[in-house]
Amino acid sequence: MLESAGRLLIGTIAFVFCAAHLGLMVQNLNRGEIELFGVLAIGSELPQRLTGRFRPGEDFVRPLVGSALGAALALGLGVLLGPLGGVTGREGAVAGLLVAVGTAGGALLAEAVAQDLNWGRRLPVGRGAFLDRTLPAILAAPAFFHYLTCATSTP
């Protein structure tokens, strides 16, 4: 049980750290980047949601295809919508890939924490649709923020 508590603490710290980056985005990025992040997060999350998430002991092919489709969709959206979000199409594509990888990794972390909280039971206790969909996007925020901060700064 102490091992589970440690993983839960690490998950909580990661969540707070990543949620703080959403605040930094709102404060420091003001050319449409936060809206671009939202579109990229939804675009990368949708195929993953439709094909299913990675879960221990279950088939990994469908979730892998969903993650690849999410990355492709986020890349395309980044190229198309990057100029509307204050970045070039190339920067938007890289940001889209970062968000796609971040949401996939965030979903894995959220699933691991949820399984730890359930102590082996199959039913997810305390996880609603809102948290299940927003946690992966929140956990992708630092990569997006720091990439755009570095990519758009002028030397």
Secondary structure, DSSP 8 states (H G I E B T S, - for coil): -HHHHHHHHHHHHHHHHHHHHHHHHHHH--SSHHHHHHHHHHHHHHHHHHH----TTS--HHHHHHHHHHHHHHHHHHHHHTGGGTS-HHHHHHHHHHHHHHHHHHHHHHHHHHHHHHTT-SS-TT--HHHHHHHHHHHHHHHHHHHHHHHS---
